[in-house]
């Protein structure tokens, strides 16, 4: 899927200039294991503004993340995205 998205972004002939805004809020840690793994969740919203058009909401939902410590640094181990939006735009080619 990532390859398909990259091809779509780089080779689409009719692609209007746009700005993407990715908002992440209400981040909270739900648990921490003795070995340092952390489970967290956050709300997100992805909005798009066309250069000659209105701003539209593309996607909204919740991230469910799992982090692990490696050499004292937190790294994202797993991310599950549950979106609340019922209809996805067919021009959404950027990864969420």
Backbone as JSON Lines, residues from 0, in Angstrom:
{"i":0,"aa":"X","n":[0.81,-1.19,0.0],"ca":[0.0,0.0,0.0],"c":[0.86,1.26,0.0]}
{"i":1,"aa":"X","n":[1.95,1.24,0.74],"ca":[2.82,2.43,0.78],"c":[3.39,2.71,-0.61]}
{"i":2,"aa":"X","n":[3.77,1.66,-1.33],"ca":[4.31,1.84,-2.68],"c":[3.24,2.45,-3.59]}
{"i":3,"aa":"X","n":[2.01,1.95,-3.51],"ca":[0.91,2.49,-4.32],"c":[0.67,3.96,-4.02]}
{"i":4,"aa":"X","n":[0.74,4.31,-2.75],"ca":[0.53,5.72,-2.38],"c":[1.65,6.6,-2.91]}
{"i":5,"aa":"X","n":[2.88,6.13,-2.81],"ca":[4.02,6.91,-3.32],"c":[3.89,7.13,-4.82]}
{"i":6,"aa":"X","n":[3.5,6.08,-5.55],"ca":[3.31,6.21,-7.0],"c":[2.19,7.19,-7.29]}
{"i":7,"aa":"X","n":[1.1,7.11,-6.54],"ca":[-0.03,8.01,-6.76],"c":[0.38,9.47,-6.53]}
{"i":8,"aa":"X","n":[1.17,9.72,-5.5],"ca":[1.6,11.08,-5.21],"c":[2.54,11.6,-6.29]}
{"i":9,"aa":"X","n":[3.49,10.77,-6.74],"ca":[4.51,11.24,-7.67],"c":[4.08,11.22,-9.13]}
{"i":10,"aa":"X","n":[3.11,10.41,-9.51],"ca":[2.8,10.24,-10.93],"c":[1.39,10.68,-11.33]}
{"i":11,"aa":"X","n":[0.63,11.2,-10.42],"ca":[-0.72,11.64,-10.76],"c":[-0.61,12.9,-11.62]}
{"i":12,"aa":"X","n":[-1.32,12.89,-12.73],"ca":[-1.24,14.04,-13.65],"c":[-2.1,15.2,-13.18]}
{"i":13,"aa":"X","n":[-3.24,14.93,-12.57],"ca":[-4.15,15.98,-12.13],"c":[-4.16,16.01,-10.6]}
{"i":14,"aa":"X","n":[-3.22,16.7,-10.03],"ca":[-3.11,16.75,-8.57],"c":[-3.04,18.2,-8.15]}
{"i":15,"aa":"X","n":[-4.14,18.72,-7.6],"ca":[-4.19,20.13,-7.2],"c":[-3.3,20.35,-5.98]}
{"i":16,"aa":"X","n":[-2.6,21.49,-5.93],"ca":[-1.78,21.79,-4.76],"c":[-2.65,21.85,-3.5]}
{"i":17,"aa":"X","n":[-2.13,21.32,-2.41],"ca":[-2.9,21.26,-1.17],"c":[-1.98,21.28,0.04]}
{"i":18,"aa":"X","n":[-2.54,21.63,1.16],"ca":[-1.84,21.59,2.44],"c":[-2.58,20.63,3.35]}
{"i":19,"aa":"X","n":[-1.83,19.79,4.03],"ca":[-2.42,18.83,4.96],"c":[-2.07,19.26,6.38]}
{"i":20,"aa":"X","n":[-3.06,19.24,7.26],"ca":[-2.86,19.57,8.67],"c":[-3.26,18.35,9.48]}
{"i":21,"aa":"X","n":[-2.34,17.85,10.28],"ca":[-2.55,16.65,11.09],"c":[-2.49,17.07,12.55]}
{"i":22,"aa":"X","n":[-3.62,17.03,13.23],"ca":[-3.7,17.44,14.62],"c":[-3.78,16.21,15.52]}
{"i":23,"aa":"X","n":[-2.99,16.18,16.57],"ca":[-3.02,15.1,17.55],"c":[-3.23,15.73,18.92]}
{"i":24,"aa":"X","n":[-4.23,15.23,19.66],"ca":[-4.52,15.82,20.96],"c":[-4.99,14.76,21.94]}
{"i":25,"aa":"X","n":[-5.2,15.19,23.17],"ca":[-5.7,14.32,24.25],"c":[-4.86,13.05,24.39]}
{"i":26,"aa":"X","n":[-3.56,13.2,24.29],"ca":[-2.65,12.06,24.43],"c":[-2.64,11.62,25.89]}
{"i":27,"aa":"X","n":[-2.78,10.31,26.1],"ca":[-2.76,9.83,27.49],"c":[-2.12,8.44,27.53]}
{"i":28,"aa":"X","n":[-1.35,8.23,28.58],"ca":[-0.72,6.93,28.83],"c":[-1.73,6.07,29.57]}
{"i":29,"aa":"X","n":[-2.03,4.89,29.02],"ca":[-3.0,4.01,29.66],"c":[-2.35,2.97,30.56]}
{"i":30,"aa":"X","n":[-1.1,2.56,30.22],"ca":[-0.4,1.62,31.1],"c":[1.09,1.62,30.8]}
{"i":31,"aa":"X","n":[1.86,1.18,31.79],"ca":[3.31,1.02,31.63],"c":[3.71,-0.29,32.28]}
{"i":32,"aa":"X","n":[4.45,-1.09,31.54],"ca":[4.88,-2.4,32.05],"c":[6.19,-2.24,32.83]}
{"i":33,"aa":"X","n":[6.54,-3.22,33.65],"ca":[7.79,-3.15,34.41],"c":[9.05,-3.04,33.53]}
{"i":34,"aa":"X","n":[9.0,-3.57,32.31],"ca":[10.17,-3.48,31.42],"c":[10.22,-2.18,30.64]}
{"i":35,"aa":"X","n":[9.25,-1.26,30.88],"ca":[9.32,0.07,30.27],"c":[8.42,0.25,29.06]}
{"i":36,"aa":"X","n":[7.73,-0.79,28.59],"ca":[6.81,-0.62,27.48],"c":[5.62,0.22,27.93]}
{"i":37,"aa":"X","n":[5.18,1.1,27.05],"ca":[4.09,2.03,27.36],"c":[2.98,1.88,26.34]}
{"i":38,"aa":"X","n":[1.74,1.83,26.83],"ca":[0.58,1.86,25.96],"c":[-0.07,3.22,26.12]}
{"i":39,"aa":"X","n":[-0.42,3.85,24.99],"ca":[-1.0,5.18,25.02],"c":[-2.06,5.3,23.93]}
{"i":40,"aa":"X","n":[-2.87,6.34,24.06],"ca":[-3.82,6.62,23.0],"c":[-3.95,8.12,22.84]}
{"i":41,"aa":"X","n":[-4.38,8.54,21.64],"ca":[-4.53,9.96,21.34],"c":[-5.59,10.13,20.26]}
{"i":42,"aa":"X","n":[-6.28,11.26,20.31],"ca":[-7.24,11.6,19.27],"c":[-6.48,12.28,18.13]}
{"i":43,"aa":"X","n":[-6.97,12.09,16.9],"ca":[-6.33,12.76,15.76],"c":[-7.39,13.28,14.8]}
{"i":44,"aa":"X","n":[-6.97,14.26,14.01],"ca":[-7.81,14.81,12.97],"c":[-6.91,15.19,11.79]}
{"i":45,"aa":"X","n":[-7.3,14.83,10.59],"ca":[-6.54,15.15,9.38],"c":[-7.41,16.05,8.52]}
{"i":46,"aa":"X","n":[-6.89,17.26,8.25],"ca":[-7.64,18.23,7.46],"c":[-6.84,18.6,6.22]}
{"i":47,"aa":"X","n":[-7.56,18.95,5.16],"ca":[-6.92,19.32,3.9],"c":[-7.43,20.68,3.44]}
{"i":48,"aa":"X","n":[-6.49,21.52,2.99],"ca":[-6.86,22.8,2.41],"c":[-6.32,22.85,0.99]}
{"i":49,"aa":"X","n":[-7.22,22.96,0.02],"ca":[-6.8,23.15,-1.36],"c":[-6.42,24.62,-1.54]}
{"i":50,"aa":"X","n":[-5.46,24.89,-2.42],"ca":[-4.99,26.26,-2.61],"c":[-6.15,27.16,-3.03]}
{"i":51,"aa":"X","n":[-7.03,26.65,-3.87],"ca":[-8.17,27.45,-4.33],"c":[-9.48,26.84,-3.87]}
{"i":52,"aa":"X","n":[-9.54,26.44,-2.6],"ca":[-10.76,25.81,-2.12],"c":[-10.85,25.84,-0.61]}
{"i":53,"aa":"X","n":[-11.91,25.26,-0.09],"ca":[-12.13,25.29,1.36],"c":[-11.3,24.22,2.09]}
{"i":54,"aa":"X","n":[-11.23,24.36,3.4],"ca":[-10.62,23.34,4.25],"c":[-11.66,22.28,4.55]}
{"i":55,"aa":"X","n":[-11.27,21.01,4.4],"ca":[-12.21,19.91,4.65],"c":[-11.6,18.93,5.63]}
{"i":56,"aa":"X","n":[-12.47,18.3,6.38],"ca":[-12.05,17.25,7.3],"c":[-11.97,15.94,6.53]}
{"i":57,"aa":"X","n":[-10.79,15.34,6.5],"ca":[-10.61,14.07,5.8],"c":[-10.82,12.88,6.71]}
{"i":58,"aa":"X","n":[-10.28,12.96,7.91],"ca":[-10.29,11.8,8.78],"c":[-10.21,12.25,10.23]}
{"i":59,"aa":"X","n":[-10.89,11.53,11.11],"ca":[-10.8,11.77,12.54],"c":[-10.92,10.43,13.23]}
{"i":60,"aa":"X","n":[-10.24,10.29,14.36],"ca":[-10.31,9.03,15.08],"c":[-9.34,8.98,16.25]}
{"i":61,"aa":"X","n":[-8.9,7.76,16.57],"ca":[-8.04,7.54,17.73],"c":[-6.85,6.67,17.35]}
{"i":62,"aa":"X","n":[-5.68,7.06,17.85],"ca":[-4.47,6.23,17.75],"c":[-4.37,5.38,19.02]}
{"i":63,"aa":"X","n":[-4.06,4.12,18.87],"ca":[-3.73,3.23,19.98],"c":[-2.28,2.8,19.77]}
{"i":64,"aa":"X","n":[-1.38,3.31,20.58],"ca":[0.06,3.13,20.37],"c":[0.69,2.27,21.45]}
{"i":65,"aa":"X","n":[1.76,1.61,21.07],"ca":[2.6,0.87,22.01],"c":[4.04,1.32,21.76]}
{"i":66,"aa":"X","n":[4.69,1.8,22.82],"ca":[6.07,2.26,22.74],"c":[6.97,1.31,23.53]}
{"i":67,"aa":"X","n":[8.23,1.24,23.12],"ca":[9.21,0.44,23.83],"c":[10.47,1.27,24.03]}
{"i":68,"aa":"X","n":[11.21,0.97,25.08],"ca":[12.47,1.68,25.35],"c":[13.63,0.91,24.76]}
{"i":69,"aa":"X","n":[14.46,1.6,23.97],"ca":[15.69,1.03,23.42],"c":[16.81,2.02,23.7]}
{"i":70,"aa":"X","n":[17.78,1.6,24.46],"ca":[18.92,2.46,24.83],"c":[18.44,3.78,25.44]}
{"i":71,"aa":"X","n":[17.42,3.7,26.26],"ca":[16.93,4.89,26.95],"c":[16.05,5.8,26.11]}
{"i":72,"aa":"X","n":[15.7,5.39,24.9],"ca":[14.89,6.21,24.0],"c":[13.58,5.49,23.72]}
{"i":73,"aa":"X","n":[12.46,6.21,23.81],"ca":[11.16,5.62,23.47],"c":[11.0,5.53,21.96]}
{"i":74,"aa":"X","n":[10.6,4.36,21.48],"ca":[10.37,4.16,20.05],"c":[8.99,3.56,19.86]}
{"i":75,"aa":"X","n":[8.33,3.98,18.78],"ca":[7.01,3.47,18.47],"c":[7.12,2.02,18.0]}
{"i":76,"aa":"X","n":[6.47,1.12,18.71],"ca":[6.53,-0.3,18.4],"c":[5.33,-0.73,17.55]}
{"i":77,"aa":"X","n":[4.17,-0.14,17.85],"ca":[2.94,-0.53,17.15],"c":[1.96,0.62,17.19]}
{"i":78,"aa":"X","n":[1.22,0.83,16.08],"ca":[0.16,1.84,16.06],"c":[-1.05,1.26,15.36]}
{"i":79,"aa":"X","n":[-2.17,1.31,16.06],"ca":[-3.45,0.93,15.46],"c":[-4.27,2.2,15.34]}
{"i":80,"aa":"X","n":[-4.84,2.42,14.17],"ca":[-5.63,3.61,13.91],"c":[-7.08,3.19,13.73]}
{"i":81,"aa":"X","n":[-7.94,3.74,14.57],"ca":[-9.38,3.49,14.44],"c":[-10.01,4.82,14.07]}
{"i":82,"aa":"X","n":[-10.57,4.89,12.85],"ca":[-11.13,6.16,12.41],"c":[-12.64,6.18,12.6]}
{"i":83,"aa":"X","n":[-13.16,7.36,12.88],"ca":[-14.59,7.57,13.11],"c":[-15.31,8.02,11.85]}
{"i":84,"aa":"X","n":[-14.57,8.5,10.87],"ca":[-15.15,9.02,9.64],"c":[-15.78,7.87,8.86]}
{"i":85,"aa":"X","n":[-17.01,8.04,8.43],"ca":[-17.7,6.93,7.76],"c":[-17.37,6.83,6.28]}
{"i":86,"aa":"X","n":[-17.07,7.95,5.63],"ca":[-16.75,7.93,4.2],"c":[-15.35,8.5,4.03]}
{"i":87,"aa":"X","n":[-14.46,7.72,3.41],"ca":[-13.1,8.18,3.15],"c":[-13.01,8.78,1.76]}
{"i":88,"aa":"X","n":[-12.32,9.9,1.66],"ca":[-12.15,10.54,0.35],"c":[-11.28,9.66,-0.54]}
{"i":89,"aa":"X","n":[-11.66,9.55,-1.81],"ca":[-10.89,8.7,-2.71],"c":[-9.59,9.33,-3.16]}
{"i":90,"aa":"X","n":[-9.37,10.61,-2.82],"ca":[-8.1,11.24,-3.17],"c":[-7.12,11.26,-2.0]}
{"i":91,"aa":"X","n":[-7.42,10.55,-0.92],"ca":[-6.54,10.48,0.24],"c":[-5.42,9.49,-0.05]}
{"i":92,"aa":"X","n":[-4.25,9.99,-0.43],"ca":[-3.14,9.1,-0.78],"c":[-2.0,9.18,0.23]}
{"i":93,"aa":"X","n":[-2.05,10.19,1.11],"ca":[-1.0,10.31,2.13],"c":[-1.27,9.36,3.28]}
{"i":94,"aa":"X","n":[-0.23,8.7,3.81],"ca":[-0.44,7.81,4.95],"c":[-0.91,8.58,6.17]}
{"i":95,"aa":"X","n":[-1.77,7.97,6.94],"ca":[-2.27,8.6,8.16],"c":[-1.34,8.18,9.28]}
